Amino acid sequence: MLIRVQDYLLIVHPAVYLPDVDSFLMINAIYKEVHDMKRREKALDMGCGSGILSLTLAKFFKKVIAVDINPFAVRCTVLNAYLNGCRRHIVAFISDLFSKVERDNYDMIVFNTPYLINSKPYDFAYSGSLKLIREFILNAKEMISPQGKILFTWLFRNMKYLSRVMCEFGLDWSIVLSRKIYDEELVVIKVERS
């Protein structure tokens, strides 16, 4: 399917998450957080889906690594990078979270998480787990540059769990943006090194 979303023309396969309110909330968070960053070398888009966040990051960073467990998502990201004129900035490949990601210092790591915890039937685009977000945070905190930022979506109702994980890992975090979606409150969390 070929669609126009904000400034982008996107090809989105039926097996790939269509950009929605959560994607736009994350785009707004990227715009809000990137402007005070002095270093903008490398960004990581975890769970890249259609590539809309990678395209946004490519406006600000010299190199964007885009990964997804879904091979159709990786193909869409590559095609959309070509279609929107920023293929030279975006490298996309299949990875189950950080399994294939080079250990490096990223200046921004974003993840529009599959935040519906234990939803049935299981779908990579929508269904998440507490274990998934814990593993993401554990790895992301080791790969963020000293002045870098980690941004990810989360449901407000699961904030107690997130608070425990952040405390356990000794991380400073805050809510950057929030938005009511149906009967839920979706937030974008920012993590920075202490």
C-alpha positions as CSV (number, residue, x, y, z in Angstrom):
1,M,0.0,0.0,0.0
2,L,1.3,3.5,-0.9
3,I,0.3,6.2,1.5
4,R,1.2,9.8,2.4
5,V,1.9,10.4,6.1
6,Q,3.0,13.9,7.1
7,D,6.0,14.8,4.9
8,Y,6.6,11.2,3.8
9,L,5.4,9.0,1.0
10,L,5.4,5.4,2.4
11,I,5.1,1.9,1.0
12,V,3.6,-0.2,3.8
13,H,3.3,-4.0,3.5
14,P,0.1,-5.5,5.1
15,A,2.3,-7.4,7.6
16,V,3.9,-4.1,8.8
17,Y,2.5,-1.7,11.4
18,L,0.9,1.4,9.8
19,P,2.0,4.7,11.3
20,D,-0.6,5.8,13.8
21,V,-1.0,8.1,16.8
22,D,1.8,6.5,18.7
23,S,4.2,7.0,15.7
24,F,3.3,10.7,15.5
25,L,3.7,11.1,19.3
26,M,7.2,9.7,18.9
27,I,8.0,11.9,15.9
28,N,7.0,14.9,18.1
29,A,9.2,13.7,20.9
30,I,12.2,13.3,18.5
31,Y,11.7,16.9,17.3
32,K,11.4,18.1,20.9
33,E,14.5,16.3,22.1
34,V,16.9,16.6,19.2
35,H,17.3,20.4,19.2
36,D,19.4,20.7,22.3
37,M,21.7,17.8,21.3
38,K,25.3,18.9,20.5
39,R,26.3,15.5,19.0
40,R,24.2,14.1,16.2
41,E,26.3,11.3,14.6
42,K,24.4,8.1,14.9
43,A,20.8,7.0,15.8
44,L,19.2,3.7,16.2
45,D,15.5,3.0,15.4
46,M,14.5,-0.2,17.2
47,G,11.5,-2.0,15.7
48,C,11.6,0.3,12.6
49,G,8.3,-0.9,11.1
50,S,7.5,1.3,8.0
51,G,10.7,3.4,8.6
52,I,8.8,6.6,9.5
53,L,10.9,7.2,12.6
54,S,14.1,6.4,10.6
55,L,13.1,9.0,8.0
56,T,12.6,11.5,10.8
57,L,15.9,10.7,12.5
58,A,17.7,11.0,9.1
59,K,16.8,14.7,9.1
60,F,19.0,15.2,12.1
61,F,21.6,12.4,12.3
62,K,24.4,11.5,9.8
63,K,23.7,7.8,10.1
64,V,20.6,5.9,11.2
65,I,20.6,2.1,12.0
66,A,17.1,0.7,11.6
67,V,16.3,-2.8,12.8
68,D,13.2,-5.0,13.1
69,I,12.4,-8.7,13.7
70,N,10.0,-8.5,10.8
71,P,11.7,-8.9,7.4
72,F,8.8,-7.1,5.6
73,A,9.4,-4.1,7.9
74,V,13.1,-4.0,7.0
75,R,12.2,-4.1,3.3
76,C,9.6,-1.3,3.8
77,T,12.2,0.9,5.6
78,V,14.7,0.4,2.8
79,L,12.2,1.2,0.1
80,N,10.9,4.2,2.0
81,A,14.4,5.5,2.5
82,Y,14.9,5.4,-1.3
83,L,11.4,6.9,-1.9
84,N,12.1,9.8,0.4
85,G,15.6,10.5,-0.7
86,C,17.6,9.5,2.3
87,R,18.9,6.0,1.6
88,R,22.5,7.1,2.1
89,H,21.7,7.9,5.7
90,I,19.8,4.7,6.6
91,V,21.0,1.2,7.1
92,A,18.3,-1.4,7.8
93,F,18.5,-5.0,8.7
94,I,16.8,-7.8,10.6
95,S,17.5,-8.1,14.3
96,D,15.7,-9.4,17.3
97,L,16.1,-6.4,19.5
98,F,19.9,-5.9,19.8
99,S,21.0,-9.4,18.7
100,K,22.6,-8.2,15.4
101,V,23.2,-4.5,16.4
102,E,26.8,-3.4,16.5
103,R,27.9,-2.4,20.0
104,D,28.4,1.3,19.6
105,N,27.6,4.7,21.0
106,Y,24.3,6.0,19.6
107,D,23.3,9.6,20.2
108,M,19.6,8.7,20.1
109,I,17.8,5.3,20.4
110,V,14.1,5.3,19.7
111,F,11.6,2.4,20.1
112,N,7.9,2.7,19.4
113,T,7.4,-0.4,21.6
114,P,4.8,-3.0,21.0
115,Y,3.2,-1.8,24.3
116,L,0.2,-4.0,24.5
117,I,1.5,-6.4,27.2
118,N,0.7,-10.0,26.6
119,S,-2.0,-9.3,24.1
120,K,-3.6,-12.2,22.2
121,P,-3.2,-13.3,19.5
122,Y,0.5,-12.4,19.5
123,D,1.6,-10.0,16.9
124,F,5.2,-8.5,16.7
125,A,3.8,-5.0,15.8
126,Y,1.4,-4.8,18.8
127,S,2.2,-7.5,21.4
128,G,4.9,-6.7,23.9
129,S,6.0,-8.1,27.2
130,L,7.6,-6.7,30.3
131,K,10.6,-8.9,29.5
132,L,10.9,-7.2,26.1
133,I,11.1,-3.7,27.6
134,R,13.5,-4.8,30.3
135,E,15.8,-6.3,27.7
136,F,15.5,-3.2,25.6
137,I,16.5,-0.9,28.5
138,L,19.3,-3.2,29.6
139,N,20.9,-3.1,26.2
140,A,20.1,0.5,25.2
141,K,21.7,1.9,28.4
142,E,25.0,0.2,27.4
143,M,24.9,1.7,23.9
144,I,23.9,5.3,24.4
145,S,26.6,7.9,24.1
146,P,27.4,10.0,27.2
147,Q,25.1,12.8,26.1
148,G,22.7,10.6,24.2
149,K,18.9,10.0,24.7
150,I,16.7,6.9,24.7
151,L,13.1,7.5,23.7
152,F,10.4,4.9,23.9
153,T,6.6,4.6,24.0
154,W,4.9,3.1,27.1
155,L,1.5,2.8,28.5
156,F,0.9,4.9,31.7
157,R,-0.9,2.0,33.4
158,N,2.4,0.0,33.4
159,M,4.4,2.8,35.0
160,K,5.0,0.9,38.3
161,Y,6.9,-1.8,36.5
162,L,8.9,0.7,34.5
163,S,9.8,2.6,37.7
164,R,11.1,-0.5,39.3
165,V,13.3,-1.4,36.3
166,M,14.6,2.2,36.0
167,C,15.5,2.2,39.7
168,E,17.1,-1.2,39.5
169,F,19.3,0.0,36.6
170,G,20.0,3.4,38.2
171,L,18.6,5.4,35.3
172,D,17.2,8.9,35.2
173,W,14.0,9.1,33.2
174,S,11.1,11.4,32.5
175,I,7.9,11.6,30.5
176,V,8.5,13.8,27.5
177,L,5.0,13.7,25.9
178,S,1.7,12.0,26.6
179,R,-1.5,11.4,24.7
180,K,-4.9,9.8,25.3
181,I,-5.5,7.0,22.9
182,Y,-9.0,5.5,23.2
183,D,-9.1,4.5,26.9
184,E,-5.3,4.5,27.5
185,E,-2.7,7.1,28.1
186,L,0.4,6.6,26.0
187,V,3.6,8.3,27.0
188,V,7.0,8.8,25.5
189,I,9.7,8.1,28.1
190,K,13.2,9.7,27.9
191,V,16.2,8.1,29.5
192,E,19.5,9.8,29.9
193,R,22.7,8.7,31.6
194,S,23.1,9.8,35.2
